[in-house]
Amino acid sequence: MKLLKDILYKAGIEEVIGSTQMAIEKITFDSRKIEKFSLFVAVSGTQVDGHQFIEKAIGDGAIAVVCEQFPESLKEGVTYVRVKNSAAALGTIASNYFDNPSGEIRLVGVTGTNGKTTTATLLHDLYTKLGYKAGLLSTVVNKIGAEEIASTHTTPDAVQLNALLRYMVAEGCEYCFMEVSSHAIHQYRIAGVDFAGAVFTNITHDHLDYHKTFEEYLKAKKKFFDDLSEHAFALVNKDDKNGEVMLQNTKAEKHTYALKSMADYTCKVVENDFSGMLLNMDGNEVWTKLIGKFNAYNLLAIYSTAILLGQEKLTVLTAMSQLTSVDGRFQYVKSDNNVAGIVDYAHTPDALKNVLKTINDIRTGNEQLITLVGCGGDRDKEKRPIMARIACEMSDKIILTSDNPRSEDPDEIIKDMRQGVDGVHFKKVLAITNREEAIRTACSLANSGDVILIAGKGHEKYQEIKGERFPFDDLKILKETFEILKN
């Protein structure tokens, strides 16, 4: 319970009608979750406008409303607060309501098209190995120490975020590592949150169904860095041409990492095979169980972040050598007849290219690479032919299949992907709509020494079809098929 006047601090108030001395027992922007003595924040969302539900919220027990426009009729006894931007105000209000938990924990946000989940998760794992209790907010799972809480979004909404941060503080977490999506930045889900640091991994073609243009997508990422305080650090991948863009207007302390360029923190891949990599990290050699140049970038970002947070180099490198791959990110299994199976979340052109390049850099060329790939429905259609083209150019056999078709016809999605298949590649492409059948077919086509890449879903344990989620696990089906073919 908090007084309304206290939770409105720095919320950008333009006008108030009514008393701010009332006690608020809950804040929400979802009119379906209203309880007695609630504050309802009317947010203009991407699909619905919360202003349409003000009357309903009051009827269900809301005693105060934050909005951008006052409703035509005002109810006596209800306090109305007008702000310029309700979504931004919600972040500040949520932070105030939970006593500004981000100020009591060292919070590091990781943003970028690829590598967010791996970097944030491995930072959590690293700090756990270093003996700290840490929190994690990610696409795959949220963690408070070892406790796992289901994740519904890459970045939680402002109320959930601050509630989770307060829980972490209460449970003794000293650090929290979180993914920060472009959607979350654009929708002000992180407004009012105090970050100790921000990490930029890279930016490539993605989410244009939401942001419409690459420039808008880039602008959303940049806003995260623009809003950092002078007490924070900003760490960017200098090998990405937009890394320096992120630093242009930030007040934070600026740092860079790179594999190819001169930077504050550097790394070279000395050896790379399916068992791991030998890296020269900032002048010291370290063996890691993770595979591929993209993981070298992730590990360098993790190392750099830990140093910026005050850890000792050799202590960090020792703990890093014990890290293992994140669920659904280049997960590697081998069959009894020596077929290598790799499950990876690669669902963007750049991510797919990175994974395929990693495999091609390691394999001898005497074996065949079979790539199974699909694209999600109700998402950026422009990347569909691009991903098919990349798969064709970098693989020996390709199976185009269903991913999460959502409300779309999976055959139409595959048809869009086929637009990227050049005539020279027609003979090596199969289209199998049923994903399980596609995985089993890939396994049956493989001979000893061959490599199978199952791309697109990674950690997901479901397939979304026509609004319903069905149990589906790429890795489980792959392992089961290897067992069947063994007998």
C-alpha positions as CSV (number, residue, x, y, z in Angstrom):
1,M,0.0,0.0,0.0
2,K,1.3,3.4,-1.0
3,L,0.0,6.9,-1.0
4,L,-0.9,8.1,-4.5
5,K,1.2,11.3,-4.2
6,D,4.3,9.2,-3.5
7,I,4.0,6.8,-6.4
8,L,3.4,9.8,-8.8
9,Y,6.8,11.2,-8.1
10,K,8.6,12.2,-11.4
11,A,5.7,10.6,-13.4
12,G,5.4,13.7,-15.7
13,I,2.1,15.0,-14.2
14,E,0.3,17.7,-16.3
15,E,-2.9,18.0,-14.3
16,V,-4.7,16.4,-11.4
17,I,-8.4,16.3,-10.5
18,G,-9.1,15.0,-7.0
19,S,-7.0,14.1,-4.0
20,T,-3.5,12.4,-4.1
21,Q,-3.6,11.6,-0.4
22,M,-5.5,8.3,-1.0
23,A,-3.9,4.9,-0.4
24,I,-3.3,2.6,-3.4
25,E,-3.2,-1.1,-3.0
26,K,-2.4,-2.2,-6.5
27,I,-1.3,-0.6,-9.8
28,T,-2.3,-2.1,-13.2
29,F,-2.7,-1.2,-16.8
30,D,-4.9,-4.2,-17.5
31,S,-8.5,-3.4,-16.8
32,R,-9.2,-7.2,-16.3
33,K,-6.9,-7.2,-13.2
34,I,-8.6,-4.3,-11.3
35,E,-9.2,-4.9,-7.6
36,K,-10.5,-2.5,-4.9
37,F,-8.3,0.5,-4.3
38,S,-6.4,0.1,-7.5
39,L,-4.7,2.7,-9.6
40,F,-5.5,2.1,-13.3
41,V,-3.0,3.4,-15.8
42,A,-4.7,3.9,-19.3
43,V,-2.0,3.0,-21.8
44,S,-2.5,3.4,-25.6
45,G,-1.2,0.0,-26.7
46,T,-0.4,-1.5,-30.1
47,Q,-3.7,-3.3,-30.2
48,V,-6.1,-1.7,-27.7
49,D,-6.3,1.7,-26.1
50,G,-6.6,1.6,-22.3
51,H,-8.6,4.9,-22.3
52,Q,-11.6,2.9,-23.6
53,F,-11.6,0.9,-20.3
54,I,-11.5,3.7,-17.7
55,E,-15.1,3.5,-16.9
56,K,-15.0,-0.3,-16.5
57,A,-11.9,0.0,-14.3
58,I,-13.6,2.4,-12.0
59,G,-16.7,0.2,-11.9
60,D,-14.5,-2.7,-10.8
61,G,-12.8,-0.8,-8.0
62,A,-10.2,1.6,-9.3
63,I,-10.0,4.8,-7.2
64,A,-7.5,6.6,-9.3
65,V,-6.7,6.8,-13.0
66,V,-3.6,8.0,-14.9
67,C,-4.4,8.9,-18.5
68,E,-3.3,11.1,-21.4
69,Q,-6.9,12.5,-21.8
70,F,-9.5,12.9,-19.2
71,P,-12.8,11.1,-19.9
72,E,-15.8,13.2,-20.8
73,S,-17.6,12.3,-17.5
74,L,-15.7,12.2,-14.2
75,K,-16.9,10.2,-11.2
76,E,-16.9,11.7,-7.8
77,G,-14.4,10.3,-5.4
78,V,-12.0,9.1,-8.1
79,T,-8.7,10.9,-8.7
80,Y,-7.8,11.6,-12.3
81,V,-4.2,12.3,-13.3
82,R,-3.2,13.5,-16.7
83,V,0.2,12.9,-18.1
84,K,1.9,13.4,-21.5
85,N,2.8,9.7,-21.9
86,S,1.0,7.0,-19.9
87,A,3.4,4.2,-20.9
88,A,6.4,6.2,-19.7
89,A,4.5,7.2,-16.5
90,L,3.7,3.6,-15.8
91,G,7.3,2.7,-15.6
92,T,8.1,5.5,-13.1
93,I,4.9,4.7,-11.1
94,A,5.7,1.0,-10.9
95,S,9.3,1.7,-9.8
96,N,8.0,4.1,-7.1
97,Y,5.4,1.6,-6.0
98,F,8.0,-1.1,-5.4
99,D,10.4,1.4,-3.7
100,N,12.7,1.7,-6.7
101,P,14.3,-1.8,-6.5
102,S,16.7,-1.1,-9.5
103,G,18.6,1.3,-7.2
104,E,19.3,-1.5,-4.8
105,I,20.7,-4.1,-7.2
106,R,23.4,-3.8,-10.0
107,L,21.3,-4.2,-13.1
108,V,22.8,-4.8,-16.5
109,G,20.7,-4.8,-19.6
110,V,21.7,-6.6,-22.8
111,T,20.2,-5.5,-26.1
112,G,20.8,-6.5,-29.8
113,T,19.3,-8.6,-32.5
114,N,21.3,-11.8,-31.7
115,G,23.1,-12.9,-28.5
116,K,20.9,-11.3,-25.9
117,T,19.7,-14.5,-24.3
118,T,23.1,-16.2,-24.3
119,T,24.9,-13.1,-23.0
120,A,22.4,-12.4,-20.2
121,T,22.1,-16.1,-19.2
122,L,25.8,-16.7,-19.2
123,L,26.4,-13.6,-17.1
124,H,23.9,-15.0,-14.6
125,D,25.7,-18.4,-14.7
126,L,29.1,-16.7,-14.4
127,Y,28.2,-14.7,-11.3
128,T,26.6,-17.8,-9.7
129,K,30.0,-19.6,-10.2
130,L,31.7,-16.6,-8.7
131,G,29.7,-17.1,-5.6
132,Y,27.1,-14.3,-5.9
133,K,23.3,-14.6,-5.8
134,A,22.0,-13.1,-9.1
135,G,18.8,-12.6,-11.0
136,L,18.1,-13.3,-14.6
137,L,15.3,-11.9,-16.8
138,S,15.3,-13.6,-20.2
139,T,13.3,-14.9,-23.1
140,V,13.7,-18.5,-21.9
141,V,13.3,-18.1,-18.1
142,N,13.4,-15.7,-15.2
143,K,15.6,-16.6,-12.3
144,I,16.0,-15.4,-8.7
145,G,19.2,-17.3,-7.7
146,A,18.4,-20.9,-8.5
147,E,14.6,-20.4,-8.4
148,E,13.0,-20.4,-11.9
149,I,9.9,-18.4,-12.8
150,A,8.3,-18.8,-16.2
151,S,9.0,-16.1,-18.7
152,T,6.2,-14.7,-21.0
153,H,8.1,-11.9,-22.7
154,T,11.7,-11.2,-23.5
155,T,11.3,-8.2,-21.2
156,P,8.5,-8.1,-18.7
157,D,6.0,-5.2,-18.5
158,A,6.9,-2.4,-16.1
159,V,4.8,-3.7,-13.2
160,Q,6.1,-7.3,-13.5
161,L,9.7,-6.0,-14.0
162,N,9.7,-3.9,-10.8
163,A,7.9,-6.6,-8.8
164,L,10.6,-9.2,-9.9
165,L,13.4,-6.8,-9.1
166,R,11.9,-6.1,-5.6
167,Y,11.7,-9.9,-5.1
168,M,15.3,-10.3,-6.2
169,V,16.5,-7.6,-3.7
170,A,14.4,-9.2,-0.9
171,E,16.0,-12.6,-1.7
172,G,19.5,-11.2,-1.5
173,C,20.5,-10.8,-5.1
174,E,23.3,-8.4,-5.7
175,Y,23.2,-8.4,-9.5
176,C,20.6,-8.9,-12.2
177,F,21.2,-9.5,-15.9
178,M,18.3,-8.9,-18.3
179,E,17.5,-9.0,-21.9
180,V,16.2,-5.6,-23.2
181,S,14.1,-6.0,-26.3
182,S,13.4,-3.2,-28.8
183,H,9.7,-3.7,-28.2
184,A,10.3,-3.1,-24.5
185,I,12.3,0.1,-25.1
186,H,9.7,1.4,-27.6
187,Q,6.9,0.6,-25.2
188,Y,8.6,2.2,-22.2
189,R,8.6,-1.0,-20.2
190,I,12.0,0.0,-18.7
191,A,11.1,3.6,-18.0
192,G,12.1,4.6,-14.5
193,V,14.6,1.7,-14.1
194,D,18.2,2.5,-13.0
195,F,20.7,0.5,-15.0
196,A,24.3,0.0,-13.8
197,G,25.3,-0.9,-17.4
198,A,24.1,-1.7,-20.9
199,V,25.5,-4.1,-23.5
200,F,24.9,-3.9,-27.2
201,T,25.7,-7.1,-29.1
202,N,24.7,-6.3,-32.8
203,I,21.8,-5.2,-34.9
204,T,20.5,-6.9,-38.0
205,H,17.3,-7.3,-40.0
206,D,14.5,-8.3,-37.5
207,H,11.2,-7.1,-36.0
208,L,10.3,-5.0,-39.0
209,D,6.7,-6.2,-38.7
210,Y,6.6,-4.1,-35.6
211,H,9.1,-1.2,-36.2
212,K,8.3,-1.0,-40.0
213,T,11.8,0.4,-40.9
214,F,15.3,-0.5,-39.9
215,E,15.9,3.1,-38.9
216,E,13.0,2.9,-36.4
217,Y,14.4,-0.4,-35.1
218,L,17.9,1.2,-34.7
219,K,16.3,4.2,-33.0
220,A,14.6,2.0,-30.4
221,K,17.9,0.3,-29.5
222,K,19.7,3.6,-29.3
223,K,17.1,5.1,-26.9
224,F,18.2,2.5,-24.3
225,F,21.7,4.0,-24.4
226,D,20.5,7.6,-24.7
227,D,18.6,7.2,-21.4
228,L,21.5,5.8,-19.3
229,S,22.8,7.9,-16.4
230,E,26.4,9.2,-16.1
231,H,26.9,6.5,-13.3
232,A,26.3,3.6,-15.8
233,F,28.6,2.0,-18.3
234,A,27.8,1.5,-22.0
235,L,29.5,-1.5,-23.6
236,V,29.2,-2.0,-27.4
237,N,30.4,-4.4,-30.1
238,K,32.7,-2.2,-32.2
239,D,32.7,-4.8,-35.0
240,D,29.1,-3.9,-35.6
241,K,29.0,-0.6,-37.6
242,N,26.1,0.6,-35.4
243,G,28.0,0.0,-32.2
244,E,29.4,3.5,-32.2
245,V,25.9,4.9,-33.0
246,M,24.7,3.6,-29.7
247,L,27.4,5.6,-27.9
248,Q,26.7,8.9,-29.7
249,N,24.5,10.6,-27.1
250,T,24.9,8.5,-24.0
251,K,25.9,10.1,-20.7
252,A,27.3,6.7,-19.6
253,E,30.9,5.7,-19.5
254,K,31.8,4.4,-23.0
255,H,33.5,1.1,-23.6
256,T,34.0,-1.2,-26.7
257,Y,34.8,-4.9,-27.4
258,A,35.7,-6.5,-30.7
259,L,37.2,-9.5,-32.4
260,K,38.3,-7.6,-35.6
261,S,38.8,-4.0,-34.5
262,M,40.9,-2.1,-32.1
263,A,38.8,-1.9,-28.9
264,D,39.0,-1.7,-25.1
265,Y,38.5,-5.5,-24.9
266,T,39.6,-7.9,-27.6
267,C,39.6,-11.6,-28.3
268,K,41.0,-14.0,-30.9
269,V,39.8,-17.5,-31.7
270,V,42.9,-19.7,-31.5
271,E,41.2,-23.1,-32.0
272,N,37.6,-24.0,-32.8
273,D,35.9,-27.4,-33.1
274,F,32.8,-29.2,-32.0
275,S,34.2,-29.8,-28.5
276,G,34.8,-26.1,-27.9
277,M,37.1,-23.1,-28.5
278,L,40.5,-21.9,-27.3
279,L,40.4,-18.1,-27.0
280,N,43.0,-15.5,-26.4
281,M,40.8,-13.2,-24.3
282,D,42.4,-9.8,-23.5
283,G,45.9,-11.3,-23.7
284,N,45.1,-14.5,-21.7
285,E,44.2,-18.0,-23.1
286,V,41.0,-19.7,-22.0
287,W,39.4,-22.9,-23.1
288,T,35.6,-22.8,-23.4
289,K,33.0,-25.5,-24.1
290,L,31.0,-23.1,-26.2
291,I,31.4,-23.2,-30.0
292,G,31.7,-20.7,-32.8
293,K,32.7,-17.1,-33.5
294,F,29.3,-15.7,-32.5
295,N,29.9,-17.3,-29.0
296,A,33.4,-15.7,-28.9
297,Y,31.6,-12.4,-29.2
298,N,29.1,-13.4,-26.5
299,L,31.9,-14.5,-24.2
300,L,33.9,-11.4,-24.8
301,A,30.8,-9.3,-23.9
302,I,30.4,-11.3,-20.7
303,Y,34.1,-11.0,-19.8
304,S,34.1,-7.2,-20.5
305,T,30.9,-6.7,-18.4
306,A,32.4,-8.6,-15.5
307,I,35.6,-6.5,-15.5
308,L,33.5,-3.3,-15.7
309,L,31.6,-4.5,-12.7
310,G,34.8,-4.8,-10.8
311,Q,35.8,-8.5,-11.1
312,E,39.4,-9.7,-11.4
313,K,40.5,-10.9,-14.8
314,L,41.9,-14.4,-13.9
315,T,39.0,-15.1,-11.6
316,V,36.5,-14.3,-14.4
317,L,38.4,-16.4,-17.0
318,T,38.6,-19.4,-14.7
319,A,34.8,-19.3,-14.1
320,M,34.2,-18.7,-17.8
321,S,36.0,-22.0,-18.7
322,Q,33.3,-23.9,-16.8
323,L,30.3,-22.3,-18.6
324,T,28.1,-24.5,-20.9
325,S,25.8,-23.6,-23.8
326,V,22.4,-22.0,-23.1
327,D,19.3,-24.1,-23.7
328,G,18.4,-24.0,-27.4
329,R,21.6,-22.2,-28.4
330,F,23.9,-24.4,-30.5
331,Q,23.0,-27.5,-28.5
332,Y,25.0,-30.3,-29.8
333,V,24.2,-34.1,-29.7
334,K,25.8,-37.0,-31.5
335,S,24.1,-40.2,-32.7
336,D,25.7,-43.7,-32.2
337,N,26.6,-43.8,-35.9
338,N,28.4,-40.4,-35.6
339,V,25.8,-38.0,-37.0
340,A,26.1,-34.6,-35.3
341,G,22.8,-32.9,-34.5
342,I,22.7,-29.1,-33.6
343,V,19.6,-27.3,-32.3
344,D,19.7,-23.6,-32.4
345,Y,17.2,-20.7,-32.0
346,A,18.6,-19.0,-35.1
347,H,15.4,-17.3,-36.4
348,T,16.9,-14.2,-38.2
349,P,19.0,-14.2,-41.4
350,D,22.1,-13.0,-39.5
351,A,21.8,-15.6,-36.8
352,L,21.3,-18.4,-39.3
353,K,24.3,-17.3,-41.3
354,N,26.4,-17.2,-38.1
355,V,25.5,-20.7,-37.1
356,L,26.0,-22.1,-40.6
357,K,29.4,-20.4,-40.9
358,T,30.4,-21.8,-37.5
359,I,29.5,-25.3,-38.7
360,N,31.2,-24.9,-42.1
361,D,34.4,-23.5,-40.4
362,I,34.6,-26.7,-38.3
363,R,33.6,-29.4,-40.7
364,T,36.1,-30.9,-43.2
365,G,33.9,-30.7,-46.2
366,N,33.8,-34.5,-46.8
367,E,30.5,-34.7,-44.9
368,Q,27.1,-33.2,-45.8
369,L,25.4,-30.4,-43.9
370,I,21.6,-30.8,-43.8
371,T,19.7,-27.7,-42.6
372,L,16.1,-27.7,-41.5
373,V,14.6,-24.2,-41.3
374,G,11.3,-22.5,-41.1
375,C,9.9,-19.0,-40.4
376,G,7.3,-17.8,-37.9
377,G,3.9,-16.7,-39.0
378,D,2.5,-13.2,-38.3
379,R,6.0,-11.8,-38.3
380,D,8.4,-10.0,-40.6
381,K,7.8,-11.6,-44.1
382,E,10.8,-9.9,-45.7
383,K,13.2,-12.3,-44.0
384,R,11.6,-15.5,-45.3
385,P,13.2,-15.7,-48.8
386,I,16.5,-14.3,-47.3
387,M,16.7,-17.1,-44.8
388,A,16.0,-19.8,-47.4
389,R,18.7,-18.3,-49.7
390,I,21.2,-18.4,-46.9
391,A,20.4,-22.0,-46.0
392,C,20.8,-23.0,-49.7
393,E,24.1,-21.2,-50.2
394,M,25.7,-22.6,-47.0
395,S,24.2,-26.2,-46.8
396,D,24.3,-29.4,-48.9
397,K,20.6,-30.3,-48.3
398,I,17.8,-28.1,-47.1
399,I,14.4,-28.9,-45.6
400,L,11.9,-26.0,-45.5
401,T,9.4,-26.7,-42.8
402,S,6.9,-25.1,-40.4
403,D,8.1,-23.1,-37.4
404,N,5.3,-21.4,-35.4
405,P,2.8,-20.6,-38.2
406,R,0.5,-18.9,-35.7
407,S,-2.6,-17.7,-37.6
408,E,-0.9,-18.1,-41.1
409,D,-1.1,-21.1,-43.4
410,P,2.3,-22.9,-43.0
411,D,2.3,-23.8,-46.7
412,E,2.1,-20.2,-47.6
413,I,5.0,-19.3,-45.4
414,I,7.1,-22.0,-47.0
415,K,6.0,-20.6,-50.4
416,D,7.4,-17.2,-49.3
417,M,10.6,-18.9,-48.4
418,R,10.9,-20.6,-51.7
419,Q,11.1,-17.2,-53.4
420,G,14.7,-17.1,-52.1
421,V,15.7,-20.5,-53.7
422,D,17.7,-20.0,-56.9
423,G,17.2,-22.5,-59.7
424,V,20.7,-23.9,-59.1
425,H,19.6,-25.1,-55.7
426,F,16.2,-26.5,-56.5
427,K,17.4,-30.2,-56.4
428,K,18.7,-30.0,-52.9
429,V,15.6,-28.5,-51.3
430,L,12.7,-30.4,-49.8
431,A,9.5,-28.9,-48.3
432,I,7.9,-30.8,-45.5
433,T,5.3,-28.9,-43.6
434,N,5.0,-31.2,-40.6
435,R,8.1,-30.2,-38.5
436,E,8.4,-33.6,-36.7
437,E,8.3,-35.4,-40.0
438,A,10.9,-32.9,-41.3
439,I,13.3,-33.7,-38.4
440,R,12.9,-37.4,-38.8
441,T,13.5,-37.1,-42.6
442,A,16.7,-35.1,-42.0
443,C,18.0,-37.8,-39.7
444,S,17.2,-40.5,-42.2
445,L,19.0,-38.7,-44.9
446,A,22.2,-38.3,-42.8
447,N,25.2,-40.7,-43.0
448,S,28.0,-41.2,-40.6
449,G,29.9,-37.9,-40.1
450,D,27.1,-35.7,-41.4
451,V,25.8,-32.7,-39.6
452,I,22.1,-31.7,-39.1
453,L,21.1,-28.2,-38.1
454,I,17.6,-27.7,-36.8
455,A,17.1,-24.0,-36.7
456,G,14.4,-21.5,-35.6
457,K,12.8,-22.8,-32.4
458,G,15.7,-23.6,-30.1
459,H,14.6,-23.6,-26.4
460,E,10.9,-23.4,-27.3
461,K,8.9,-26.4,-26.0
462,Y,5.8,-25.7,-28.1
463,Q,4.5,-25.1,-31.6
464,E,1.9,-22.3,-32.0
465,I,-0.8,-23.1,-34.6
466,K,-4.1,-21.2,-35.0
467,G,-3.8,-19.5,-31.6
468,E,-3.1,-22.8,-29.8
469,R,0.3,-24.0,-28.4
470,F,1.0,-27.7,-28.8
471,P,3.9,-29.5,-27.0
472,F,6.9,-29.6,-29.3
473,D,10.6,-29.9,-28.6
474,D,13.2,-30.0,-31.4
475,L,15.9,-31.5,-29.2
476,K,13.7,-34.2,-27.8
477,I,12.5,-35.3,-31.2
478,L,16.1,-35.3,-32.6
479,K,17.3,-37.5,-29.7
480,E,14.3,-39.9,-30.1
481,T,14.9,-40.2,-33.8
482,F,18.6,-40.9,-33.2
483,E,17.6,-43.7,-30.8
484,I,15.0,-45.2,-33.3
485,L,17.6,-45.2,-36.2
486,K,20.2,-46.9,-34.0
487,N,18.0,-50.0,-33.6
